Amino acid sequence: MNKKIIAGLIVLVWLAVSFVSSNAQEPKQETLKIDTALVSVPVIVSDRQGRYISGLKAADFTLYEDRVKQPIDFFADTEEPINVALLLDTSKSTTMVLDDIKKAAKDFVKQLRPQDRAMIVSFDFKETALCELTSDRKTLEKAIGKARIGEIPGTKLRDAVYDVMREEFRNVKGRKAIILLTDGKDHGSEVSERVLLDSATEADTLIYSVFYQSLRRNPARQGGGGWGGRRGRRGGIFTPMPRFPAPPQRRGRIEERNEDAIEFLQELADVAAGRYFDSEVAKLKETFGLIVEELRHQYRLGFYPADHAAGSIHSLKVEVARPDVVIRSRRSYRVSAAPRTE
């Protein structure tokens, strides 16, 4: 055989072997990246009177991550069922207002629709799940009725909110909210105030806090009454504290504790894109109705972020191309895990 032909055949065989070999090794060299998880950003847009603004489109929103504009990969404005956790403060300090707390919880349950779900959690020196997520209204009302003042002093408020966000709601999809009915005075929680506020900022769970003033001056004794009383259903005054005027130093401590509790509850609601309410606000039942409608009709934006280090925290900001509106949205998120490869 001609040497040129033999040489040509050798070259062809070598090229063929090289091609097969390179293709066989290619899957080992290439890294296949699984799609990064969508970051969900619930957004509520209202006017200055707190009324929900409907009819907005994706083009009306601008979404920023770490001050960098992001494409909106997901947008929803349809009505959706909601998942709500009602947290009832049953610590000893709420003894005189527990009936009011339970009534408010039942009023809220009445606002839910058949497709909505709720759970009932009480907290004092421990947390107690009185009812898991369910749409059965009778079950919810029965669970609320079981709430009792704790036998041991303690108010694990921060632990209860944290555990609902991180555990109970961890695998729950869709719209989530916590309704916190409390006097705001924590005692005994392992979770610090800062950790809870940071977690609430990063979570996609809205928090609505309702403050009940369990320690206050008796309005019927402005000139020298006790502290800690409240007006009864028939107009009488129930006063667990002595009839004698509380010392000025004690009055100062009580006022300071109430102010600290209110400040914390306001900040918690603010960072979680919810709202703060005083239990004595007129027509609280109607207010609950507005909250439910707000939750049910909120906007939801989503985007696929760039690769970030696991555990890193990134700021979020939402703007709306409408004048004179109030925007409440998730402020940050934490990267839970590095992108998987295979």
C-alpha positions as CSV (number, residue, x, y, z in Angstrom):
1,M,0.0,0.0,0.0
2,N,1.2,3.5,-0.8
3,K,2.9,5.1,2.2
4,K,0.9,8.3,1.7
5,I,-2.3,6.4,1.9
6,I,-1.2,4.6,5.0
7,A,-0.1,7.9,6.7
8,G,-3.5,9.4,5.8
9,L,-5.4,6.4,7.3
10,I,-3.3,6.8,10.5
11,V,-4.2,10.5,10.7
12,L,-7.9,9.7,10.2
13,V,-7.9,7.0,12.9
14,W,-6.1,9.4,15.3
15,L,-8.6,12.2,14.7
16,A,-11.5,9.8,15.2
17,V,-10.1,8.5,18.5
18,S,-9.4,12.0,19.7
19,F,-12.9,13.1,18.9
20,V,-14.5,10.2,20.7
21,S,-12.2,10.6,23.7
22,S,-12.8,14.3,24.0
23,N,-16.6,13.8,23.8
24,A,-16.5,11.0,26.4
25,Q,-14.6,13.2,28.9
26,E,-16.8,16.3,28.3
27,P,-19.5,15.6,30.9
28,K,-16.8,15.3,33.5
29,Q,-15.4,18.7,32.6
30,E,-18.6,20.6,32.3
31,T,-20.5,21.7,35.5
32,L,-24.3,21.7,35.2
33,K,-25.8,24.3,37.4
34,I,-29.3,23.8,38.9
35,D,-31.5,26.9,38.6
36,T,-31.1,29.3,41.6
37,A,-34.2,29.5,43.9
38,L,-36.6,32.3,43.1
39,V,-36.5,35.1,45.7
40,S,-40.1,35.9,46.6
41,V,-40.9,39.5,47.6
42,P,-44.5,40.2,48.9
43,V,-45.5,43.8,48.5
44,I,-48.4,45.8,49.8
45,V,-49.3,49.1,48.3
46,S,-51.8,51.4,50.0
47,D,-52.8,55.0,50.0
48,R,-52.2,57.4,53.0
49,Q,-55.4,56.2,54.6
50,G,-54.2,52.6,54.6
51,R,-56.5,51.4,51.8
52,Y,-55.1,48.7,49.4
53,I,-54.3,50.0,45.9
54,S,-55.3,47.4,43.2
55,G,-54.8,47.3,39.5
56,L,-51.0,47.7,39.4
57,K,-49.0,45.9,36.8
58,A,-45.4,44.5,36.8
59,A,-44.3,47.6,34.8
60,D,-45.3,49.8,37.7
61,F,-42.8,48.1,40.0
62,T,-39.0,48.5,40.2
63,L,-37.1,45.9,42.3
64,Y,-33.5,46.4,43.6
65,E,-31.1,44.0,45.2
66,D,-28.2,45.7,46.9
67,R,-29.2,48.9,45.1
68,V,-28.9,47.2,41.7
69,K,-32.1,47.0,39.6
70,Q,-33.2,43.5,39.0
71,P,-35.5,42.0,36.3
72,I,-38.9,41.0,37.7
73,D,-39.1,37.3,36.7
74,F,-42.3,36.6,38.5
75,F,-45.4,38.8,39.1
76,A,-48.7,38.0,40.7
77,D,-51.6,40.2,41.7
78,T,-54.4,37.5,41.9
79,E,-56.3,36.8,45.0
80,E,-54.8,33.9,46.9
81,P,-55.6,31.9,50.1
82,I,-53.7,33.0,53.1
83,N,-51.9,31.1,56.0
84,V,-52.1,32.9,59.3
85,A,-50.7,32.1,62.7
86,L,-52.5,33.7,65.6
87,L,-50.2,34.0,68.6
88,L,-51.9,34.6,71.9
89,D,-50.1,35.9,74.9
90,T,-51.2,33.8,77.9
91,S,-48.5,35.0,80.4
92,K,-49.5,36.0,83.9
93,S,-49.2,39.7,83.0
94,T,-52.1,39.4,80.6
95,T,-54.5,37.9,83.1
96,M,-56.8,40.9,83.0
97,V,-56.8,41.2,79.2
98,L,-56.8,37.5,78.1
99,D,-60.6,37.6,77.5
100,D,-60.1,40.6,75.2
101,I,-57.2,38.8,73.4
102,K,-59.3,35.7,72.9
103,K,-62.3,37.7,71.6
104,A,-60.0,39.5,69.1
105,A,-58.6,36.2,67.9
106,K,-62.2,34.9,67.3
107,D,-63.1,38.1,65.5
108,F,-60.1,37.6,63.2
109,V,-61.0,34.0,62.5
110,K,-64.5,35.1,61.4
111,Q,-62.8,37.2,58.7
112,L,-61.3,34.2,57.0
113,R,-62.7,32.5,53.9
114,P,-63.1,28.7,53.5
115,Q,-59.9,28.5,51.4
116,D,-57.8,30.3,54.1
117,R,-55.9,28.4,56.8
118,A,-54.9,29.4,60.4
119,M,-53.2,28.0,63.4
120,I,-53.4,29.0,67.0
121,V,-50.3,29.2,69.3
122,S,-50.3,30.4,72.9
123,F,-47.1,31.4,74.7
124,D,-46.2,32.1,78.3
125,F,-43.3,30.2,80.0
126,K,-43.6,27.8,77.1
127,E,-45.1,27.7,73.6
128,T,-48.2,25.6,73.0
129,A,-49.6,24.8,69.5
130,L,-53.3,24.7,70.3
131,C,-54.2,24.0,66.7
132,E,-52.2,23.2,63.5
133,L,-53.0,24.9,60.2
134,T,-56.6,24.3,59.3
135,S,-59.4,25.9,57.4
136,D,-62.0,24.5,59.9
137,R,-63.4,27.5,61.7
138,K,-65.0,25.5,64.6
139,T,-61.7,23.8,65.3
140,L,-60.0,27.3,65.4
141,E,-62.5,28.8,67.7
142,K,-62.4,25.8,70.0
143,A,-58.6,26.1,70.1
144,I,-58.8,29.7,71.0
145,G,-61.2,28.8,73.9
146,K,-58.5,26.5,75.3
147,A,-56.0,29.3,75.9
148,R,-55.2,29.6,79.6
149,I,-52.9,31.7,81.7
150,G,-49.6,29.9,82.2
151,E,-48.9,28.3,85.6
152,I,-45.3,29.5,85.8
153,P,-44.2,33.1,85.2
154,G,-42.6,33.7,81.8
155,T,-43.3,35.2,78.4
156,K,-41.5,33.6,75.5
157,L,-42.8,36.0,73.0
158,R,-39.7,36.2,70.8
159,D,-39.2,32.5,70.8
160,A,-42.8,31.9,69.7
161,V,-42.6,34.4,66.8
162,Y,-39.2,33.0,65.7
163,D,-40.3,29.4,65.8
164,V,-43.4,30.0,63.8
165,M,-41.4,31.8,61.1
166,R,-38.6,29.3,61.0
167,E,-40.3,26.0,61.8
168,E,-44.1,26.1,61.3
169,F,-44.0,28.2,58.2
170,R,-40.8,26.8,56.7
171,N,-42.4,24.5,54.2
172,V,-45.6,26.5,53.8
173,K,-46.0,28.0,50.3
174,G,-48.0,31.1,49.5
175,R,-49.0,34.1,51.6
176,K,-48.1,33.9,55.2
177,A,-48.7,36.2,58.2
178,I,-48.5,36.3,62.0
179,I,-51.1,38.1,64.1
180,L,-49.4,38.8,67.5
181,L,-51.8,39.6,70.3
182,T,-49.7,40.6,73.3
183,D,-48.7,43.1,75.9
184,G,-45.2,43.0,74.3
185,K,-43.3,42.2,77.5
186,D,-40.9,39.3,76.9
187,H,-39.4,37.3,79.7
188,G,-37.4,34.1,79.3
189,S,-36.9,33.9,75.5
190,E,-33.7,32.4,74.2
191,V,-33.9,34.3,70.9
192,S,-32.6,37.9,71.3
193,E,-34.5,40.9,70.1
194,R,-31.9,41.6,67.5
195,V,-32.0,38.1,66.1
196,L,-35.7,38.1,65.9
197,L,-35.8,41.5,64.1
198,D,-33.2,40.3,61.6
199,S,-35.1,37.1,61.0
200,A,-38.3,39.0,60.5
201,T,-36.6,41.3,58.0
202,E,-35.4,38.3,55.9
203,A,-38.6,36.2,56.2
204,D,-41.5,36.4,53.7
205,T,-44.0,36.4,56.6
206,L,-45.8,39.6,57.4
207,I,-46.3,40.4,61.1
208,Y,-49.2,42.3,62.5
209,S,-48.8,43.2,66.2
210,V,-51.7,44.2,68.4
211,F,-50.7,45.8,71.8
212,Y,-52.7,45.1,74.9
213,Q,-51.9,47.4,77.8
214,S,-51.8,45.0,80.8
215,L,-50.1,47.5,83.1
216,R,-51.7,50.9,83.1
217,R,-53.1,53.7,85.3
218,N,-56.7,53.2,86.3
219,P,-58.6,55.9,84.3
220,A,-61.3,56.2,87.1
221,R,-58.7,57.4,89.6
222,Q,-56.8,60.1,87.9
223,G,-56.2,61.8,91.3
224,G,-54.7,58.9,93.1
225,G,-55.8,55.5,91.7
226,G,-54.1,52.2,91.3
227,W,-52.3,50.7,88.4
228,G,-53.1,47.6,86.4
229,G,-56.9,47.9,86.3
230,R,-59.2,47.9,83.3
231,R,-62.8,48.8,82.7
232,G,-65.2,45.8,82.9
233,R,-67.9,44.9,80.4
234,R,-70.6,46.5,82.6
235,G,-68.6,49.6,83.2
236,G,-67.1,48.6,86.5
237,I,-63.5,48.8,87.4
238,F,-61.4,45.7,88.1
239,T,-58.2,46.6,89.9
240,P,-55.7,43.8,90.9
241,M,-53.3,46.4,92.2
242,P,-53.8,48.2,95.6
243,R,-56.2,51.1,95.9
244,F,-53.5,53.4,97.1
245,P,-51.5,55.5,94.6
246,A,-48.6,53.7,93.1
247,P,-45.3,55.4,94.1
248,P,-44.0,57.8,91.4
249,Q,-40.9,55.6,90.9
250,R,-43.1,52.5,90.2
251,R,-45.3,54.5,87.9
252,G,-42.3,55.5,85.9
253,R,-41.1,51.9,85.6
254,I,-44.5,50.8,84.4
255,E,-44.7,53.6,81.8
256,E,-41.2,52.8,80.7
257,R,-42.0,49.1,80.2
258,N,-45.1,49.9,78.2
259,E,-43.2,52.3,76.0
260,D,-40.5,49.8,75.4
261,A,-43.0,47.1,74.6
262,I,-44.8,49.4,72.1
263,E,-41.5,50.4,70.5
264,F,-40.5,46.8,70.0
265,L,-43.9,45.7,68.6
266,Q,-43.9,48.7,66.2
267,E,-40.4,47.9,65.0
268,L,-41.2,44.2,64.6
269,A,-44.2,44.9,62.5
270,D,-42.3,47.5,60.5
271,V,-39.4,45.3,59.5
272,A,-41.8,42.4,58.6
273,A,-43.8,44.7,56.3
274,G,-46.9,44.4,58.5
275,R,-48.6,46.9,60.8
276,Y,-48.8,47.8,64.5
277,F,-52.2,48.4,66.2
278,D,-53.3,49.4,69.7
279,S,-56.1,47.1,70.9
280,E,-58.1,50.1,72.0
281,V,-58.3,51.4,68.4
282,A,-61.9,52.0,67.4
283,K,-63.5,49.2,65.5
284,L,-60.7,46.7,65.8
285,K,-62.9,44.0,64.2
286,E,-63.1,46.1,61.0
287,T,-59.4,46.6,61.2
288,F,-58.9,42.8,61.1
289,G,-61.1,42.7,58.0
290,L,-58.8,45.2,56.3
291,I,-55.8,43.1,57.3
292,V,-57.3,40.0,55.8
293,E,-58.1,41.8,52.5
294,E,-54.7,43.2,52.4
295,L,-53.1,39.8,52.8
296,R,-55.3,38.2,50.3
297,H,-54.7,40.8,47.6
298,Q,-51.0,41.6,48.1
299,Y,-48.7,41.8,45.1
300,R,-45.9,39.3,44.8
301,L,-42.7,39.9,42.9
302,G,-39.9,37.4,42.3
303,F,-36.4,37.4,40.7
304,Y,-33.6,34.9,40.2
305,P,-30.5,36.4,41.9
306,A,-26.9,36.0,40.8
307,D,-24.7,33.5,42.6
308,H,-24.0,34.6,46.1
309,A,-22.1,33.0,49.0
310,A,-24.2,30.8,51.2
311,G,-25.4,32.7,54.3
312,S,-24.9,36.1,52.8
313,I,-27.5,38.7,53.3
314,H,-28.7,41.1,50.6
315,S,-30.9,44.1,50.8
316,L,-34.2,44.5,48.8
317,K,-36.1,47.6,47.9
318,V,-39.3,48.1,45.9
319,E,-40.5,51.3,44.2
320,V,-43.8,51.9,42.6
321,A,-44.4,54.4,39.8
322,R,-47.4,56.0,41.6
323,P,-47.4,59.2,43.6
324,D,-48.4,59.4,47.2
325,V,-48.5,55.7,48.1
326,V,-47.2,53.7,51.0
327,I,-45.1,50.6,50.1
328,R,-44.5,47.8,52.5
329,S,-42.3,44.9,51.4
330,R,-39.6,42.5,52.4
331,R,-36.3,44.3,53.1
332,S,-33.7,41.6,52.7
333,Y,-33.1,37.9,52.2
334,R,-30.4,35.4,53.2
335,V,-28.9,32.9,50.8
336,S,-29.8,29.6,52.4
337,A,-27.4,27.4,50.5
338,A,-24.8,27.5,47.7
339,P,-26.2,26.5,44.3
340,R,-26.1,22.8,43.8
341,T,-24.0,21.2,41.0
342,E,-23.9,17.8,39.5
